[in-house]
Amino acid sequence: MVKRYAYSPLIDTGAVVRELPVSAGSPAPFTLENERFTLKMDETTRVYGLGETVRGVNKRGWIYESWCTDETFHSEEKRSLYGAHNFILVSGEVTFGAFFDLPGRITFDLGYTDSDLICITPERFSLDLYLITGDSLKDIVAQFRRLIGKSYLPPRWAFGFGQSRWGYVKEEDIRRCIDAYQKAHIPLDMLYLDIDYMDSFKDFTVNTERFPDLKAFAAEMKERGIRLIPIIDAAVKQEEGYPIYEEGRQKRYFCQDRDGRDFVVGVWPGKSLLPDFLNPEAARWFGSRYKALTDLGIEGFWNDMNEPALFYSEQGLHNAFSELKELDGKNLDIWSYFRTRNLMVNLQNSDEDYKLFYHQTPRGRFSHYDLHNLYGYHMTKSAYDALCELRDEPSLLFSRASYIGAHRYGGIWTGDNHTWWSHILLSLQQMPGLNMCGFLFSGSDIGGFAGNCTRDLLIRWMSFAVFTPLMRNHSAAGTRSQEAFAFGDTEVFRHIIELRYRLIPYLYGEFVKAVEDDAMFFRPLVFDYEEDAIAATVEDQLMVGDSLMIAPIYRQNADARHVYLPEAMTQVRMHQVDISTEELNKGWHYISVPLGDVVFFSRKPFPLAKAAENTAALDWDDVAYIG
């Protein structure tokens, strides 16, 4: 059962697709006092959800701020990442789900200030609250998912493996990469283009010195079984003669300041303007610009910098330089030095800047600050709506920033992670929270975006990522190469990625079922075994679809780990090209997992295809059932 409580919401965020009557009275089991929602927890209460956040599957004990943030260090003390996913599932004496439909900042204190108290504080008390009860944890999630609508279903080829790097700057870089993959017979379906392909970082342009004929190049890659997937950034360069800028300025499609002037920010191209994606007319206009690339044969995109990420605003930069001039030549003590340093550091993604520009919505004009979490969502919707008109076939589309509702239009990747062993575990623990909020097509940058990856880290990360719907290796410019061929010995990577392709009929089939049934593709063990007290404590194993359970290695130099089986299962081991099985009883087991082996578990038979070098060569019907 779902109840809705309305507290003067500013606008319809678009997160919910079912219209419900407003309930009267108290939003029990919460206590509402002083515009805060509180709930006393007992010692067994667990809190799940919140989508893309740090720390464990059970979120109890930490404090989170729902605020889309360009956060480059995903460490345990962080309260916000790129997405704002305001759904929690409380499991205790009273078990229920709660969705706080608020486009601005909201704080979830889940036992941080008071270890026994949930305290949820909207910064502005203008929201809809949906409370959901049901027969089980999975039933509550299914009801919530029906409330917010069906998840995005990508094309089947999107389940192939993709290679990306900020630093493939010209055609020859990409050809060398594809040549190396195909020479080693390592399966590959996609090559991602980062900002290097653009002309001066301008959206919907191509640097013709680096890519003289992108249409012919895309066709050449398609002949080789590879699709090119370019990035699109949220901001538009301020440059006279640039058609996107000129048209957007003329039609007033960019966000403006209080006085109606285009609000100037700094991003990759320098001075830029922000399309007003919350203005339906502006959103349709920006989406239609994807045609410049779909006409070249492009079949998918990844949207970035759409929190929106700001390096500075023109006004903020002016103020910082003025203060720096005052400090020039003075003797800076420790406090003056910190002030000087922070003048520049605090320019980036400033709340003060977010308060200075406005959106023109169907409900009127609003400060961006009050609607901040909707920006990336509406960029994704803009692209999705346009691509449905521009292309006869489904497109690949995923984003960095998101709000609940964006799950209907695209997937997400978890942003600029690091080459840290702990980020394998973080990625695993993010998946079920994202699934609860409808984001099924998701994954992390395999090997880590920032930092220098090692061979063993990449092997272990890939051994987990073979199960994530979005499987992409991505890294930053200036870091060590981490392609599957970069460490000399390609055999181990070929075997692991071949396993991914052999699993695609199962993974895609279970993904489609999760979409159709409003279910979770990834689930904590306790969701399937609610009466099992041990399953409720396991934070590093997940159910994948209806048949499989995974328990990856995420510690350096570990070659074994303890695994809990909530019922008798079949251990499935890939060792090089061989697949072997072993029946194991319910309970704890110490499982050997040498580097390069992939071990997982099945509770019922699942299909395994023959290896293929891309999804076009995959025989979906010629499968053997294992387990």
N, C-alpha and C positions, 0 to 999 in steps of 0.2 A: 504494500500500500504506500502511496506517495501523497504527502500533504505539502501544500505551498503556503508560505507565510510571506506577505509582502510588506516591506518597510520603505515605501516611497522610492522605488528604483528609478534611477535617472533615465535610463533608456532600456529598450529590449536589446540585450547583448547578442541574441541569436543563438545562444548556447542550447536552449531548450526548444524542442519541436512540437511538444504537446502542450495545449492550453489547459490549465487546471484552475479550478475556482480557488479563491483565497480562503484559507482556513482562519477561523476566529480563535481567540484565546492564546494560551501560552504555548511556545514551541517546545513542549516536553519531548525528550528528557532534559533539554537545556533549561537552565535558569537564565532569564534575560533581565539584566540589571545594569543601569548606567551605560547602555548601548554596548554591552558585552554579553557574549553567550558563554556560560560556564557549565561545567559538568564535573562532579566528583567521580574519580576513578577508584576502583578497588585494586588490590595488588595484582590481579590477573588480567586487568583490562589491557587490550592491545589496540593500537590505532594504525590503520593501513590507509594507503591512498596518497594524495597530494602529487601524483604524477611524477614529474621530473624534479627530484630533490635529492640531497645528499643523505648519507647515513643509511640505516638498515631498512629492511622491509617493514618492520614494526617501527613507526615513527615516534613512539612514546619517548619522552625524555629530552626532546630538543625543541627549539623555537624556529618557526619558518615564517618568512614574509612572502606573500604571493605578490610578486612584482617582477615583471619580465626584465631581466638584467643581462647585459653583455658581460658575463663573469668568466674570466680566463683561468681562474684557479679554483677547481672544483674540490676544495678541501673540506674537512669535516666541520669547520666552524662557519661555513657559508650558510646564509639563510635563504638566499634566492638564487635561482639559475634562470635559464632563458624562458621557461614556460610558467604560466599561472594556471594551476589546475586545482580548483578549490573544492575538491571532493575528498571527504574522509569517511572511512568505514570503521566504526567503533565496535569492538567485540569484547563483551564483558557481561556483567549482570544484565544489562540491557544492550542488545545488539541492533545497530541501525546505521544507515548511511545518511550523510548530510552534505548538500551542495549549496555553497554560498555564492550566488550568482551576482558578483560585484566586479565591475571592470577596473576598479582602483585598488589601492593597497589594502591588504587585510593580513593580520598577524594571527598565526596559529601557534599558541603556546601550549604544547602538549606535554605538560609536566616538567617544564624547564624552570619556571619561577617557583612553582609549588609542585612537588613531584607527584601529588595525587590529584591535580586539577587540570582539566582542559579549560583554556580561556581563549576565546576567539574574538578578536577586536577589529572590526572594520574601521578604517581611518575616517571614512565618511559613511554615516549610517543610512545608506540608500541602496537597498539590495532586495533580492528575492531569496528566501531560504526554502529549500526542498528537503524534507525529512522522509526517509524511506525505511520501511520495515519489511521483513520477509522471512521465509522459512529457513534460509541458510545464507552464508556469506555470498555464495555464487548467485543465489536468487536476488539478493539485494543489489548486487552489481548489475545483473541482467535488467532489473527494473530501472536502475539509473540509466543504463545504456539505451533502453527503449525511450526514456524521457528525452535524451539528447540526440537521438538519431543514429542511423547506420554509419559504420566506419568506412573510410575510404578503402576502395579495392584497387590496387595497382595492377598493371598488366603482368602477365605471368613472367615475362622476361626480366622484370624488376627483381625477381628472386634469385637471379644470377649474381655472380661476384663482380664487384666494381672496384676499380683502382682510381685513386685521386691523389693529387699533390698540388699544393700551392707552389708553383715553380716549373710546371710544364708550360714554358713560355712561347713555344712555337711548334709548328707541325712536326718538325724532325724530333723534338723531344717525345712527342706522343708516338710517332712511328717506332722510335727506338724502344719505347716501353712495350708497345704491342708486339714488336718483333721478339723481344726477350721472353714475354709470356708464351707466345705461340711456339717459339723454338723449344721451350721447355715443356710444352704441352700442358701448361697450367690453365685450367678453364677460366674464362673471362667473358663478360657480357657488356660491361660499361666502362668507359673512360670519362672521368669527370673533368670539366674545365673550370678552373678557378679564375680569379679576376684578371689573370694575365692575358686572356684572349681578347679582352675589350680594348677599344681605342680610348686611352686615357681614363679608364675606369668608368666609361659612360655606358649606362644600360642600353641594351638592344643595339650595340655597335660591335664591330669586329675590327681588330687591328690587322689591316691588310698587308702590312709588312711581315707580320708573323704568321698570318693565315691568309695567303693571297686569294684563295677561293674556298671558303668554308663549306659551301654547298658541295663542291666536288670532293672535298676532303671527307665530309660526313658520309657521302655515298661510298667512297673508297673504304672507309672504316666499316660501314654496314655490310659491304661485300665480304669483309673479313670477320663478320659476326659481332662487331663492336658498335655500340651506340654511344655517341657523344652527348654528355649531359652538362650543359653550361650552368653557371651560377648567375643569379640576378640579385642585385642589391636593392635595398629599399630607397636609397636617396638618389636624386637626379642632379647631375652636375650643372652648376650655374655657368652657362657658356653661351654667348650670343652665336646664333647660327646653328646650334644643336637643336634639331627639330623637336625632340621630346621636351626640352626646356622651354623652347619658344611657344609651343602649343599649350603646355601646361600653364605657363605664365599668362598667356592671353586669355585662357578660359578659366583662370583662377582655380586650378585643380590642386594647388599646393597648399599646405598648412600655412596659416597666416598669424601674425601677431595681433595684439588687441586692437591696433589701429587699422587692420586690414592690409598690411604689407606682408609680402612673402617672408617667411621666417627662415633666415639663412643659418645653416649649420655646416660644420666641417666633418667630412667623412673621407673615404679613400680618394676621391678626385679633388679634395679641397672644398671650397665653398659649394654647397649643394642645397637643394630644396627637398622637402618631404612630401610625396604625394599624399593627398588626404583620402586614405582608403576607406574612411568612414562616411565619406560622401559617395553615394552610389554612382553618381555620374562620373566622378573622378576615378572610382574603382574600375568601372567599365572601360574608361579610356585607357588606363594603365594596362589592364589586362589585354586589351586589343593590340598593344604594342608587341606582345610576344610573337605576333605574326611575322615580325622581321626575322625571327630565328626558326619558327616552324616552317616558313617558306624555304629555308635552307636544308630541310630534312631533319631538324631537331625534334625529338620525341619525348623529351623530359627535361625538367629543370629542378634546381635546388635554390630556394630563396633564403637570403642571408641578411644579416645586419638589420633585422626588422623588429627589434625590441621597442622602439628603434634605437640602434647604437649610434651615439654621437661622440665624436672626438672633442668637439667644442661647439658653442654657438658663437656667432659673430659678436653679439653683445657681451657674452662671457669672456671671450678672448680680449676684447677691448678693455674690459674692467681689470683683467689679470695683468695686462701689459702696463696699465696705469699704475697699479700697485707696485709692480716690479721696478718701475722707474723711481718710485719713492724710496725704494730700498737700495738702489744702485749706489755703491760707494760707501755704504754704512758698515759698521762693524756688526756682523750678524752673530749673536749668541745662539745657543741651542734652540730657543723658542723662535727667534727670528728666522733661523735656518729652516725649521719645520714649516713655518708660515710660508716662506719663499717656495719651498718644494711643493707644498700643497696647493699653492696657487695654480700650478699647471696640472697636477694630478687630479684635482677636484673639478677640472673643466669637463672631464669625460663623464657622459651619462648623468649629468647634474639634474637633480630634482628641480632646482630653480629654473633651469632651461625648460624642463617639461611643463612648467607652469606658465611659460611665456607664449606658447602657441596654441592654436585652436583648430577644432574640427567643425565642419558644417554637416550635421547629420539630419536625417529626416525629422528628428525631434527638436531640432534647433542647434544653436552654437554652444559648444562645450570646450572647456580647457582640456588639452591633451592629458594633463596630470590626472584628471578624474576618469579618463577612459583609457589610460595608458596600456593596460593589458590586452586591449582588443586590436592593437595595431598590426601585429604579425598575423593574427587570425584573419583579419580582413584583407591583408595582402595575399595570403594563401587562397582565400575565397575568390579574390579578383582573378588570380591566375587560373584557378580551376574552372571557373565559369567561362573564361575566355577560351581555354584549351578545349572544352567540350564543344564550343562552336567552331574552333579552328581546325580540329582534327576529328576524323571519323572513328579513330581507335582510342582506347584509353591511354593516358599519358602518365609517365612517372612524375611525381611532384612531392617534394618534402621541404620542410622549413626548419629554421632554428627557433624562432619565437612562436608561441602558440597560447591559445586560451581554449577552454573546452568549447566545442563547436567546430573548431578548425579540423578536428579529427574526421569530419565528413568530407573534407576537400583534399586532404593530403596527409602524408606521414611527417615524422620529425626525426632528426638525428640529434644526439645529446650534446652537440657543440664541441667547444675547444678543450677537450680533455688532455691528459698528459700521459707520457710513457711511464706510468707508475703501475706497479703490480696491483695496488689497491684499486685502480680504476677498472680492472677486469671485474672485481667484485662489485664496485659501484654500478657498472653497467648492468650486471645481472640483477642487482637489487632495484634498479630503476624500472626494469621492464614490466613487472606486474602492476606497479603504481600507474604507469602510463596506460597499460591495458584497461585498468579500471575506468580510466577517463576517456576511453574510446580510441586511443592512439595505438593501433595494432601494428601498423607498418613503421617500425622504429628500429634503431640500432645505434651503436657508438662508432667513433673513428677507431678502427682496429689498429692496434699498435700504439695508439695515442697520437693526437695532433701535434702537441708541443713536446719538445725534448728528443733525445736520441734513443731510438728503440734498439733492443738487443734481439738476437735470433731466438733465444728461449722465450722471451716475453711475447714475441710475435706468434710463435708456435702455440703457446698456451692461450693467447687471446683469440686466435683463429679457431682453436679447438672449441671455444665457447661460441664464437660468432657464427659458426656453421648453422646454428639454430635460430639466429635472429633474422626476422624477415628482411631487414635492410642489412646487407653484408658489404661493407665498404672499408677499404684501407685508405686512410687519408692522413697527410702530414703537412707540416708547415714549411715554408721556405726557410732555408738555412739549417735545417735539421738533417740528420743522417738519412740517406735513402732507406726506405723500409718496404719496398715492393717485395713480393714473394720470391723474386729472383735475386734480391740484393745481397743475400748472405752466402752466395756460392752454392751451397747444397740445396738444389731446388726440389729434390725428390720428396722430402717430408711435406713441403708446402703443397706440392701437386697432389699427394695422397689426401691431405686434409680437405683441400678445395674440391677434389673429385668426390669426396664423401658428401659435401654440401649438395652437389648436383645430383647425387644418387638419392638424397633425402628430399629433393624438391617436390616430387609428387605427394609425399606425406605432408611436408610443411605447407605447401600451397593449399592442399585439400583441407587441412585443419584450420588454416587461416580463413578460407572461405566460409567454413562452418562457423567460426567465431564471429565473422561479420554477420552472417545470416541469423545466428541464434543470439546475438548480442552477448556473446560470451568472451572470456579471456583466453587468449592464445597462450600466454605465460601465467602461471598461477603459483603462489606459495603452496607448500605441501598441505597446510592446514585447510586450505579451501576445498581440497578433495577428501581430507581426513579430519573432519572437525572434532571428532571424539578422541583423537590421538593426541595426548598431551605432549609427546615428544615432537610430533610433526609441527606443533605450534611454535616450537622454539628453534626450528631449523631455518636459518637465514641465508644459506649458501647453496641451496638446491631448489630447482623449480620443476614443476610439471610443464611440459610442452605439448600442447594439443591433448588429445584424449589418451594417447598410448605411452608417451615417453616421459622420462624424468632425467634431468641433467644434474651433474655435480662436478663442475669443472675445477681444475687446479688453478689457483690464483696466488700462489706463493713462490718466490724465487727459490730454485734448487729443490723444490719438493718433487718427489717422484711417486708419492702415494698420499692417500687421504682417507679419513673416515667418512662413510656414507651411511645414511639411515634409510632403510627401506620400510615404508609404512605397511607393505604387504609383500608377499613373495613376488619377485620380479626376475626377469631375464637380464643378465648383464650382457651387453653388446660391446664388443671390442674391435676397433679397427686398428690393425697393426700392419703398416705399409698397405699392400693391396688386399690383405686377408681380413675377412670378417668372421669372428668367432663368437659363440654364445655360451653362457653358463647360467644354470638355474641357481638362484640364491633365495634363502629363506628371509622372512620378515625379520627386521632388527638391524643392529649396527654391524658394519663390515669394514675392514681395512683393505682398501682397494689399491693395488699397484697400478700406476699410470706412468710408465716411462715416457720421456719427452718424445713426442711424435705420435704416440698412441692417442686415440680418442675413445673414451669409454662413456657409455650412457646406459640407460636402463629402460626396459619396456614392461608394461603390465598386460599388454595384449599385442598380437601380431601387427606389424606395420609394413608398408610397401617400401622396397628399396629398388631403385632403377639401376640401369647400367651406366657406367661413367660416360660423360660427354664433355666436349670442350666448350660448349655454350648451350644455352637453352634451346636454340633452334635445332641442335643436333640431338636433343634429349628425347628418348622414346618414352612417352608418358604411359604407354600401355604395356610395355615389356618390363614388368616388375616382378620381383620375388618377395614373398612375405616372410619376414624375420620375426623371431620372438614367439 
